[in-house]
Amino acid sequence: MDIRQDVLILILLAGLVTWIPRVLPFIVLHRLKVPQVVAEFLSFVPVCLLGALSIQSLFVHEAGQFSLSSEHILAAVPTILTAIFSRSLVSTVIVGVLSMALVRYFS
């Protein structure tokens, strides 16, 4: 298989464009000393994002209206319980993926 040079350059540039906005804030904020209030506020951002993405996935858009997805709710129950009791992101993700796989396999 031959790799064309223009495609390789395009892939590398696309990776760079994706990498810069993810790394640049860390580099800039690493050198800045943020107030304690801001640091405490930012500590909640990952939890908020994960919650928003999780809740959003429970709803399905069909025929111009939103409805709850029974598949996603069935998979969410053991995932939420795992998150509450284990407080481990890895365990929660594994249980979530397995739960969704089992729900889709049996439905």
Wavefront OBJ file of the C-alpha trace (Angstrom):
o trace
v 0.000 0.000 0.000
v 1.389 3.380 -0.999
v 0.936 6.449 1.151
v 0.631 9.635 -0.825
v 2.704 12.478 0.550
v -0.143 15.010 0.409
v -2.441 12.691 2.388
v 0.262 12.087 4.994
v 0.840 15.844 5.366
v -2.907 16.396 5.676
v -3.171 13.771 8.430
v -0.224 15.257 10.324
v -1.618 18.800 10.056
v -5.062 17.619 11.177
v -3.425 15.977 14.184
v -1.562 19.189 14.968
v -4.749 21.256 14.721
v -6.452 18.827 17.100
v -3.501 18.723 19.482
v -2.908 22.503 19.819
v -6.244 23.455 21.485
v -5.909 20.541 23.893
v -2.320 21.193 24.967
v -2.008 24.972 24.690
v -4.379 25.728 27.623
v -2.370 23.388 29.857
v 0.865 25.121 28.909
v -0.601 28.592 29.510
v -2.409 27.731 32.745
v 0.584 25.828 34.088
v 2.545 29.054 34.262
v -0.300 31.085 35.772
v -1.248 31.025 39.418
v -5.035 30.975 39.567
v -6.920 32.014 42.710
v -8.147 29.224 44.982
v -11.786 30.044 44.166
v -11.140 29.572 40.448
v -9.254 26.316 41.059
v -12.145 24.968 43.150
v -14.650 26.016 40.487
v -12.635 24.344 37.718
v -12.440 21.121 39.726
v -16.184 20.641 39.076
v -15.942 21.054 35.295
v -15.190 17.381 34.454
v -18.101 16.221 36.635
v -20.437 18.709 34.960
v -19.336 17.706 31.482
v -19.676 14.002 32.206
v -23.120 14.578 33.711
v -24.285 16.664 30.757
v -23.040 14.126 28.221
v -24.586 11.245 30.155
v -28.007 12.868 30.572
v -28.006 13.965 26.935
v -27.474 10.389 25.794
v -30.644 9.231 27.574
v -32.813 11.207 25.158
v -33.550 10.242 21.556
v -34.753 12.706 18.920
v -37.418 11.181 16.686
v -40.086 12.788 14.523
v -39.402 16.276 15.838
v -39.673 15.403 19.525
v -37.476 14.023 22.269
v -38.183 10.801 24.128
v -36.347 8.732 26.689
v -34.400 5.777 25.365
v -35.247 2.646 27.334
v -32.007 0.985 26.156
v -29.900 3.810 27.513
v -31.812 3.971 30.782
v -31.349 0.224 31.347
v -27.625 0.569 30.729
v -27.391 3.729 32.844
v -28.753 2.175 36.050
v -25.847 -0.227 36.749
v -23.395 2.380 35.469
v -24.642 5.041 37.878
v -24.639 2.570 40.766
v -21.064 1.601 39.923
v -20.041 5.259 39.810
v -21.638 5.968 43.183
v -20.231 2.971 45.014
v -16.820 2.525 43.394
v -15.944 6.169 42.604
v -13.674 4.747 39.916
v -13.861 6.151 36.406
v -12.360 3.005 34.879
v -14.868 0.720 36.602
v -17.732 3.013 35.643
v -16.730 3.093 31.978
v -16.268 -0.679 31.838
v -19.649 -1.341 33.472
v -21.289 1.216 31.165
v -19.870 -0.334 28.005
v -20.704 -3.869 29.136
v -24.206 -2.839 30.219
v -24.945 -1.232 26.865
v -23.520 -4.237 25.025
v -25.710 -6.620 27.020
v -28.825 -4.482 26.592
v -28.303 -4.310 22.828
v -27.480 -8.020 22.609
v -30.685 -9.071 24.374
v -33.008 -6.556 22.722
l 1 2 3 4 5 6 7 8 9 10 11 12 13 14 15 16 17 18 19 20 21 22 23 24 25 26 27 28 29 30 31 32 33 34 35 36 37 38 39 40 41 42 43 44 45 46 47 48 49 50 51 52 53 54 55 56 57 58 59 60 61 62 63 64 65 66 67 68 69 70 71 72 73 74 75 76 77 78 79 80 81 82 83 84 85 86 87 88 89 90 91 92 93 94 95 96 97 98 99 100 101 102 103 104 105 106 107
